Amino acid sequence: EEGFRATDIENIDKAGICRRDVARLISSVFNSQIFDNGFVHCDPHEANVLLREHPNKKGKPQIVLVDHGLYKTLDGDFQEAYARLWKGIVMADVGGIKS
């Protein structure tokens, strides 16, 4: 696939893509994998998460995930526990983090 690394600030700026949009997209994609689909790409290092300008939305990023050799299916119990963990982190709730 064509694209550049999601950590390549120079090419992000050269493509006219807003860095905040990149952060939102990456967060959204992985949140959706974890909490909506329960099917997660488990090797998301910088060489496997590429960006390019979205072909139909000028100035917006499109994510390209490569190397699909390592995925994990998450069950509902894990998804709920992980959501509680993140809620505890965001809310600074030590008890919630520990549970």
Backbone as ProteinMPNN parsed JSONL, in Angstrom:
{"seq_chain_A": "EEGFRATDIENIDKAGICRRDVARLISSVFNSQIFDNGFVHCDPHEANVLLREHPNKKGKPQIVLVDHGLYKTLDGDFQEAYARLWKGIVMADVGGIKS", "coords_chain_A": {"N_chain_A": [[0.831, -1.194, 0.0], [0.334, 2.298, -0.545], [1.643, 5.107, 1.157], [2.699, 7.001, 4.029], [4.621, 6.861, 7.049], [2.823, 7.13, 10.096], [4.094, 8.615, 11.966], [5.591, 10.422, 10.635], [6.064, 13.492, 10.562], [6.915, 15.513, 8.814], [6.018, 14.656, 6.234], [3.281, 14.522, 6.773], [2.664, 17.221, 7.209], [3.488, 18.206, 4.693], [1.609, 17.012, 3.048], [-0.539, 18.47, 3.693], [-2.204, 17.747, 5.731], [-3.996, 17.865, 8.724], [-2.512, 17.608, 11.86], [-3.928, 17.088, 14.203], [-6.221, 15.885, 13.187], [-5.082, 13.509, 12.332], [-4.337, 12.328, 14.785], [-6.878, 12.014, 15.935], [-8.056, 10.236, 14.083], [-6.412, 7.913, 14.236], [-6.774, 7.244, 16.94], [-9.54, 6.803, 16.897], [-9.783, 4.632, 15.1], [-8.426, 2.518, 16.441], [-9.804, 2.492, 18.876], [-12.327, 1.741, 17.94], [-11.731, -0.823, 16.971], [-11.096, -2.123, 19.377], [-13.313, -1.646, 21.168], [-15.722, -1.726, 19.685], [-15.66, -3.672, 17.542], [-14.073, -5.735, 18.546], [-11.932, -6.976, 17.403], [-8.657, -6.857, 16.878], [-5.829, -5.254, 15.518], [-2.701, -6.238, 16.269], [-0.085, -5.355, 16.044], [0.78, -2.595, 15.87], [3.056, -0.866, 15.151], [5.147, 1.892, 14.028], [5.872, 1.363, 11.342], [3.797, -0.129, 10.422], [1.511, 1.346, 10.474], [0.252, 3.411, 8.357], [-0.215, 6.531, 6.626], [-2.127, 8.526, 4.366], [-3.324, 11.047, 2.132], [-6.809, 11.313, 2.196], [-8.633, 9.939, -0.47], [-11.111, 10.982, -1.235], [-11.63, 13.113, 0.371], [-10.323, 15.97, 0.559], [-7.363, 17.039, 2.15], [-7.818, 15.575, 4.425], [-6.912, 12.829, 6.55], [-6.231, 9.401, 5.651], [-6.094, 6.197, 6.954], [-3.841, 3.484, 6.674], [-3.515, 0.262, 7.409], [-1.015, -2.144, 7.702], [0.6, -5.376, 7.385], [-0.905, -7.813, 8.405], [-0.639, -10.027, 10.071], [-0.965, -10.519, 12.785], [-3.54, -10.605, 14.788], [-6.041, -10.161, 17.294], [-8.864, -11.495, 18.848], [-11.187, -10.046, 20.912], [-13.056, -10.788, 23.805], [-16.34, -10.012, 25.142], [-16.259, -9.673, 27.951], [-13.593, -8.929, 28.424], [-13.542, -6.536, 26.952], [-15.339, -4.951, 28.419], [-14.033, -4.838, 30.934], [-11.701, -3.54, 30.181], [-12.718, -1.116, 29.327], [-13.659, -0.161, 31.785], [-11.2, 0.11, 33.101], [-9.99, 2.198, 31.573], [-11.848, 4.219, 32.053], [-11.429, 4.557, 34.794], [-8.773, 5.48, 34.725], [-9.034, 7.932, 33.312], [-10.756, 9.282, 35.009], [-9.228, 9.446, 37.25], [-9.558, 7.531, 39.229], [-8.512, 5.539, 41.504], [-9.409, 3.208, 42.783], [-11.19, 2.227, 40.837], [-9.362, 1.698, 38.82], [-7.88, -0.351, 39.955], [-9.756, -2.382, 40.113]], "CA_chain_A": [[0.0, 0.0, 0.0], [1.047, 3.569, -0.562], [1.435, 5.978, 2.296], [3.896, 7.302, 4.806], [4.447, 6.509, 8.453], [1.99, 8.049, 10.877], [5.005, 9.428, 12.777], [6.365, 11.255, 9.71], [5.475, 14.827, 10.646], [7.251, 16.272, 7.605], [5.099, 14.284, 5.153], [1.925, 14.914, 7.184], [2.554, 18.651, 6.909], [3.62, 18.389, 3.244], [0.348, 16.583, 2.438], [-1.598, 19.399, 4.085], [-3.093, 17.035, 6.651], [-3.962, 18.399, 10.083], [-1.996, 16.626, 12.821], [-5.02, 16.742, 15.126], [-7.059, 14.911, 12.472], [-4.35, 12.237, 12.363], [-4.481, 11.773, 16.134], [-8.276, 11.582, 16.087], [-8.305, 9.064, 13.247], [-5.73, 6.748, 14.801], [-7.502, 6.898, 18.171], [-10.852, 6.281, 16.524], [-9.638, 3.312, 14.477], [-8.097, 1.502, 17.44], [-10.937, 2.392, 19.809], [-13.364, 0.953, 17.277], [-11.301, -2.221, 16.968], [-11.148, -2.664, 20.742], [-14.599, -1.566, 21.862], [-16.872, -2.013, 18.819], [-15.523, -4.909, 16.783], [-13.399, -6.776, 19.31], [-10.957, -7.618, 16.516], [-7.627, -5.83, 17.02], [-4.505, -5.357, 14.898], [-1.832, -6.281, 17.454], [1.291, -4.993, 15.731], [0.636, -1.258, 15.288], [4.213, 0.021, 15.228], [5.123, 2.961, 13.024], [5.98, 0.866, 9.963], [2.554, -0.809, 10.066], [0.413, 2.318, 10.487], [0.587, 4.395, 7.329], [-1.199, 7.57, 6.32], [-2.119, 9.201, 3.072], [-4.483, 11.924, 2.035], [-8.025, 10.589, 1.815], [-8.879, 10.213, -1.89], [-12.383, 11.677, -1.448], [-11.764, 14.205, 1.344], [-9.067, 16.735, 0.461], [-6.803, 17.529, 3.403], [-8.13, 14.669, 5.53], [-6.077, 11.628, 6.493], [-6.757, 8.037, 5.537], [-5.146, 5.292, 7.586], [-3.599, 2.217, 5.988], [-2.867, -0.705, 8.289], [-0.348, -3.204, 6.953], [1.077, -6.52, 8.153], [-2.085, -8.345, 9.093], [-0.321, -11.351, 10.586], [-1.201, -10.681, 14.213], [-4.792, -10.022, 15.259], [-6.594, -10.793, 18.495], [-10.294, -11.299, 19.068], [-11.462, -9.732, 22.317], [-14.417, -11.123, 24.213], [-17.085, -8.937, 25.786], [-15.781, -9.459, 29.324], [-12.366, -8.144, 28.343], [-13.884, -5.187, 26.487], [-15.936, -4.223, 29.546], [-12.994, -4.595, 31.932], [-10.784, -2.552, 29.623], [-13.44, 0.167, 29.378], [-13.624, 0.283, 33.192], [-9.836, 0.562, 33.368], [-9.797, 3.52, 30.976], [-12.677, 5.175, 32.794], [-10.7, 4.816, 36.032], [-7.606, 6.315, 34.413], [-9.49, 9.271, 32.954], [-11.392, 9.893, 36.177], [-8.265, 9.377, 38.357], [-10.221, 6.681, 40.232], [-7.562, 4.447, 41.784], [-10.204, 1.994, 43.038], [-11.659, 1.734, 39.555], [-8.203, 1.17, 38.088], [-7.495, -1.623, 40.577], [-10.796, -3.426, 39.957]], "C_chain_A": [[0.865, 1.241, 0.0], [0.678, 4.385, 0.663], [2.761, 6.25, 2.964], [3.582, 7.018, 6.269], [3.645, 7.575, 9.191], [2.827, 8.943, 11.778], [5.808, 10.415, 11.931], [5.728, 12.647, 9.605], [5.733, 15.642, 9.378], [6.282, 15.952, 6.47], [3.647, 14.593, 5.504], [1.706, 16.377, 6.827], [2.606, 18.915, 5.407], [2.318, 18.017, 2.526], [-0.808, 17.513, 2.796], [-2.62, 18.778, 5.014], [-2.907, 17.613, 8.055], [-3.515, 17.303, 11.06], [-3.071, 16.182, 13.809], [-5.963, 15.731, 14.479], [-6.407, 13.533, 12.458], [-4.53, 11.568, 13.724], [-5.902, 11.253, 16.365], [-8.548, 10.295, 15.31], [-7.666, 7.818, 13.837], [-6.435, 6.297, 16.083], [-8.837, 6.244, 17.848], [-10.77, 4.863, 15.956], [-9.371, 2.243, 15.536], [-9.156, 1.388, 18.521], [-12.052, 1.547, 19.214], [-12.997, -0.531, 17.252], [-11.49, -2.845, 18.347], [-12.576, -2.748, 21.251], [-15.806, -1.899, 20.995], [-16.787, -3.395, 18.185], [-14.939, -6.061, 17.592], [-12.402, -7.568, 18.482], [-9.844, -6.604, 16.305], [-6.334, -6.197, 16.293], [-3.498, -5.218, 16.037], [-0.369, -5.973, 17.168], [1.338, -3.585, 15.126], [1.852, -0.347, 15.472], [4.243, 0.931, 14.003], [5.251, 2.486, 11.578], [4.695, 0.182, 9.494], [1.332, 0.103, 10.082], [0.814, 3.448, 9.545], [-0.555, 5.379, 7.152], [-1.051, 7.994, 4.87], [-3.316, 10.14, 3.07], [-5.679, 11.093, 1.568], [-8.375, 10.935, 0.364], [-10.156, 11.014, -2.151], [-12.586, 12.871, -0.523], [-10.446, 14.972, 1.41], [-8.638, 17.261, 1.834], [-7.087, 16.662, 4.611], [-7.276, 13.408, 5.41], [-6.885, 10.353, 6.257], [-5.679, 7.127, 6.127], [-5.055, 4.012, 6.763], [-2.862, 1.32, 6.97], [-2.27, -1.806, 7.428], [0.15, -4.272, 7.923], [-0.04, -7.075, 9.03], [-1.858, -9.744, 9.66], [-0.666, -11.582, 12.042], [-2.441, -9.892, 14.628], [-5.25, -10.799, 16.484], [-8.078, -10.487, 18.531], [-10.527, -11.124, 20.56], [-12.89, -10.132, 22.662], [-15.041, -9.949, 24.97], [-16.622, -8.644, 27.2], [-14.509, -8.62, 29.33], [-12.678, -6.703, 27.939], [-14.464, -4.35, 27.631], [-14.894, -3.895, 30.607], [-12.031, -3.508, 31.448], [-11.432, -1.165, 29.622], [-13.45, 0.714, 30.806], [-12.238, 0.793, 33.573], [-9.626, 1.971, 32.826], [-10.651, 4.576, 31.652], [-11.974, 5.541, 34.093], [-9.499, 5.71, 35.805], [-8.035, 7.754, 34.163], [-10.061, 10.012, 34.171], [-10.465, 9.931, 37.403], [-8.866, 8.612, 39.537], [-9.346, 5.456, 40.473], [-8.306, 3.139, 42.048], [-10.721, 1.369, 41.754], [-10.552, 1.135, 38.709], [-7.833, -0.221, 38.637], [-8.51, -2.733, 40.338], [-10.834, -3.954, 38.588]], "O_chain_A": [[1.994, 1.228, 0.49], [-0.457, 4.349, 1.137], [3.81, 5.786, 2.518], [2.419, 6.947, 6.666], [3.783, 8.77, 8.929], [2.319, 9.934, 12.302], [6.623, 11.166, 12.468], [4.962, 12.93, 8.684], [4.858, 16.381, 8.925], [5.776, 16.861, 5.813], [2.856, 14.899, 4.611], [0.696, 16.734, 6.221], [1.859, 19.75, 4.897], [1.964, 18.63, 1.519], [-1.915, 17.37, 2.276], [-3.765, 19.224, 5.079], [-1.78, 17.819, 8.506], [-4.078, 16.208, 11.076], [-3.11, 15.016, 14.202], [-6.449, 14.82, 15.149], [-7.09, 12.514, 12.559], [-4.839, 10.379, 13.8], [-6.091, 10.174, 16.927], [-9.193, 9.378, 15.82], [-8.313, 6.775, 13.929], [-6.663, 5.104, 16.283], [-9.212, 5.245, 18.462], [-11.585, 4.003, 16.289], [-10.007, 1.189, 15.535], [-9.39, 0.295, 19.037], [-12.654, 0.729, 19.91], [-13.847, -1.39, 17.484], [-11.987, -3.965, 18.465], [-13.009, -3.802, 21.716], [-16.832, -2.321, 21.528], [-17.722, -4.19, 18.277], [-15.268, -7.223, 17.356], [-12.066, -8.703, 18.823], [-10.05, -5.596, 15.629], [-5.817, -7.304, 16.438], [-3.453, -4.181, 16.699], [0.499, -6.302, 17.977], [1.857, -3.388, 14.028], [1.713, 0.801, 15.894], [3.464, 0.758, 13.065], [4.77, 3.167, 10.671], [4.524, -0.06, 8.299], [0.233, -0.331, 9.737], [1.608, 4.321, 9.895], [-1.705, 5.093, 7.484], [0.0, 7.838, 4.248], [-4.208, 10.031, 3.911], [-5.562, 10.273, 0.657], [-8.41, 12.113, 0.009], [-10.269, 11.662, -3.192], [-13.599, 13.565, -0.618], [-9.57, 14.659, 2.216], [-9.432, 17.842, 2.574], [-6.643, 16.978, 5.715], [-6.955, 12.971, 4.305], [-8.057, 10.256, 6.618], [-4.495, 7.279, 5.828], [-6.051, 3.523, 6.229], [-1.714, 1.59, 7.323], [-2.931, -2.337, 6.536], [0.117, -4.082, 9.139], [-0.095, -6.827, 10.234], [-2.786, -10.551, 9.72], [-0.664, -12.725, 12.5], [-2.393, -8.673, 14.794], [-4.879, -11.957, 16.674], [-8.498, -9.358, 18.276], [-10.112, -11.955, 21.368], [-13.822, -9.853, 21.906], [-14.348, -9.018, 25.381], [-16.594, -7.484, 27.611], [-14.363, -7.709, 30.145], [-12.138, -5.761, 28.519], [-14.116, -3.18, 27.788], [-14.877, -2.78, 31.127], [-11.601, -2.659, 32.229], [-10.768, -0.163, 29.887], [-13.27, 1.914, 31.014], [-12.114, 1.79, 34.285], [-9.137, 2.844, 33.542], [-10.215, 5.718, 31.805], [-11.927, 6.715, 34.458], [-9.232, 6.605, 36.606], [-7.468, 8.686, 34.734], [-9.864, 11.217, 34.329], [-10.869, 10.393, 38.47], [-8.7, 9.001, 40.694], [-9.426, 4.467, 39.746], [-7.881, 2.08, 41.587], [-10.7, 0.15, 41.589], [-10.776, 0.178, 37.969], [-7.516, -1.137, 37.878], [-8.151, -3.91, 40.359], [-11.643, -4.832, 38.287]]}, "name": "protein", "num_of_chains": 1, "seq": "EEGFRATDIENIDKAGICRRDVARLISSVFNSQIFDNGFVHCDPHEANVLLREHPNKKGKPQIVLVDHGLYKTLDGDFQEAYARLWKGIVMADVGGIKS"}
